[in-house]
Amino acid sequence: MLRWNWFQVSTAGNPVVAEASRALADDMLYDYARLAKGNASVVPAFADAVRRWPTLENDKRDLLRRLSRLIDPNDVETRHLIQTGIRLSLAYQEAASSGDIADDPGAVQPDQVEAMYQKVIARVTTRYNFSQSVVDKPLPTANTLLKPNEALIDYFITRKWRADRESADPLEDERLYAIATRKDQQPSLYDLGDPRRLIPAARETRMANLRSTRSAQERGAVTLIDLNATFTGLYAGLIAPLEPSLGGADTLFVVPDGKLFSVPFPMLRDGKGAPLDDRFVVRMLTRPESLLNAGVDQNFPKTGKALLAGGLDYARGSEKGAEPLPGTRKEVDAIASILRGDHYSVEMLVGTAASERAVRSDMEQATVAHLATHGAYRDEKEGGVGAVNALWQSQVVLSQSGDRQSMKRDDDDGRLYGMELMMWDLSNLDLLVLSACETARGQETFVGGLRGLPTAIDIAGAKRSLLTLWPVDDAGTAAFMVSFYDHLAAGQTYPEALRQTRRDARDGKISGAQDPRVWAAFVMFEN
């Protein structure tokens, strides 16, 4: 079924056909989940299906992942070829499933994917003498990758469709499951009920509008919602039922699905008002396969190249462009000082210097990239353009962007869209920070779970990204980011530094960041 569905989606050439093909298989997976729910011996196989299903993982990509674990760790050239093969395959699938291939001359074509795959196989065959039995050995499962103090929660939504998919309510049923896994234990399956009741549309909208925007004029314009009511309820629905599988863990890996990408998990509060952040180091994974990389060194490199962009001039001729953000120049200046203290070579792009071409050239060579600017995600319900891929409606605003939005590949328009970023090679990046509004948001989709900048960054190959779930305050964000880099420079790992920065903000130790609308907005996705 996975092979069939991958073929249907990847050759659809039309988003409606791709989504319909993906939906056709939902009935099978819905019943598979019911079978696993009543039979514990089925759960491990169902867990593997869940790993593969959201991104339609195919045998070729899994083979490339297996090869990357077998080759010499110092064989940088072969490793990069493998990464490129995976990256092109994912980019092609994303473009094909969204219907953008025919109208986008820059989209990856299937012959490019196949040519790179054959190039990888030829190189590995020439350089190594792996036996077929070694190559065919399956990827390690989650329960072998985890440490005793770690737990994995993989959330997954299944759907039962009515015969009339065009009706006002086309879903007969929708179920949210959680698969909890611990070291050397079989995974446990939890039925959490209908996600539409757990996260109704009204609540989802409120979470996406915890606004204290990066505009000085509009800062704090929207009243903060009742945190206790909202996030205690989410804890009760998303975490509390899983308690039997979480005992003794102090690190929690979370793989969200669909609308759960909009949930700030560290902010969830138990019945006593204690946030999840106090109990666990919460590590968000973009996709289940990200766990394969979670055990690598999480320490901030002590030397490297850094790209910093801030204090940008958005005017383009007579077009004023976005409102200037004075706090962003102070932000990148302070971060540059910290990084130079760690022996980084720092490239600063300020004013009109942060063109798309300059950003790409520097970012593809960088170890760390930090863009402090405007960002936005607008779906059709929020005033976005109808029938346009969400990756074209997810953007980072660069220098001289003006007021126009082309929503097409244009290196000179001053706007970096998700569909463009997806095609960059960011495999050298240890950390990408988009210190901008709404960069973690996207459109819920059957293929991949989410379509937005997190998807694009993952496909481009960056190891991790720090993004925002909603608009954030300019000065508070700058102070939060500087504190985050201070903790990294002091030797804390990426997850520890973000957690400690949130705690410092909550405790009033970071000027302007004490409001949860600032500190709770930041989410780090590991790819």
Secondary structure, DSSP 4 states (H G I P E B T S, - for coil): -HHHHHHHHHT--SHHHHHHHHHHTHHHHHHHHHHHHT-GGGHHHHHHHHHHTTTT--HHHHHHHHHHHHS-TT-HHHHHHHHHHHHHHHHHHHHHHHT-TTT-TTS--HHHHHHHHHHHHHHHHHH----HHHHTSPPPPHHHHS-TTEEEEEEEEEEEE-S-TTSSS-EEEEEEEEEEEETTS--EEEE---HHHHS-HHHHHHHTT----S-TTTTT-SPPP-HHHHHHHHHHHHTGGGGGGTTT--EEEEE--GGGGG--GGG-B-TTS-BHHHH-EEEEESSGGGGGGTTS--BPPSSEEEEEEEEE---BTTB--SPP-HHHHHHHHHHHHHHHHTTEEEEEEEET---HHHHHHHHTT-SEEEEES-EEE--GGGTPPTT--GGGSEEEE-TT--S----S--TTSSEEEHHHHTTS--TT-SEEEEESTTTT-EEEETTTEEEEHHHHHHHHT-SEEEEESS---HHHHHHHHHHHHHHHHTT-BHHHHHHHHHHHHHTT-STT--SHHHHTTEEEEE-
